[in-house]
Amino acid sequence: MTSKLSNLWGGRSGHTYTLTRQPNGTTDVDVVIVRDGKNLKGRLLGAFLGIFGKGQLEKWFAKTLKAIEARNYQVSAAAKA
């Protein structure tokens, strides 16, 4: 999914999410983010995010998944009661 309106990103930019259900009922999530800078500013920001932002983005994504899991656990526990 590429936005044609972006001032920074173009070409191959986008997000790909692959969800794989596991036999134990869990789901593996694989995320690939491609940032193809349109101009110097986009290329510099892309390089910065690739070097310094990856770890932070992984932490935020993991925190989001944990919140979703906790919410789903509460819903399923309430349904069993």
C-alpha positions in Angstrom: 0.0 0.0 0.0 1.8 3.1 -1.2 0.5 6.7 -0.7 1.0 8.8 -3.8 0.5 11.9 -1.7 3.6 11.4 0.5 6.3 14.0 0.3 8.9 11.6 1.7 8.0 8.1 0.7 7.4 6.6 -2.8 8.2 3.7 -5.0 8.3 0.5 -3.1 7.3 2.0 0.3 4.6 0.2 2.3 3.8 -2.3 5.0 3.3 -6.0 4.8 1.8 -8.0 7.6 2.0 -11.8 7.6 -0.1 -13.6 10.3 0.5 -17.3 10.7 -1.7 -19.4 13.1 0.2 -21.9 15.2 -1.0 -25.3 16.3 -1.1 -24.1 20.0 -3.6 -21.4 19.1 -1.2 -18.5 19.0 -0.5 -16.4 16.0 3.0 -15.4 14.7 3.1 -11.9 13.3 5.8 -10.8 10.8 6.0 -7.2 9.8 8.0 -5.8 6.9 8.2 -2.0 6.5 9.8 -0.6 3.4 10.7 3.0 3.2 11.9 4.2 -0.2 12.8 7.9 0.1 11.6 10.1 -2.7 14.1 12.8 -2.1 17.2 13.6 0.1 15.0 14.2 3.2 13.2 11.0 2.7 16.4 9.0 2.1 18.0 10.5 5.3 14.9 9.9 7.4 14.7 6.3 6.0 18.3 5.7 6.9 17.8 7.1 10.4 14.8 5.0 11.1 16.5 1.9 9.8 19.4 2.4 12.1 18.0 4.0 15.2 14.2 3.5 15.0 14.0 -0.2 14.4 14.4 -1.2 18.1 11.9 1.4 19.3 9.3 0.4 16.6 9.7 -3.2 17.6 9.0 -2.3 21.3 5.9 -0.3 20.4 4.6 -3.1 18.2 5.2 -5.7 20.9 3.4 -3.5 23.5 0.4 -3.1 21.2 0.2 -6.9 20.7 0.4 -7.5 24.4 -2.5 -5.0 25.0 -4.6 -6.8 22.3 -3.8 -10.2 23.9 -4.8 -8.9 27.3 -8.0 -7.5 26.0 -8.9 -10.7 24.2 -8.1 -12.8 27.3 -10.4 -10.7 29.4 -13.2 -11.0 26.9 -12.8 -14.8 26.6 -12.6 -15.2 30.4 -15.8 -13.1 30.9 -17.6 -15.2 28.3 -16.7 -18.4 30.1 -18.1 -17.1 33.4 
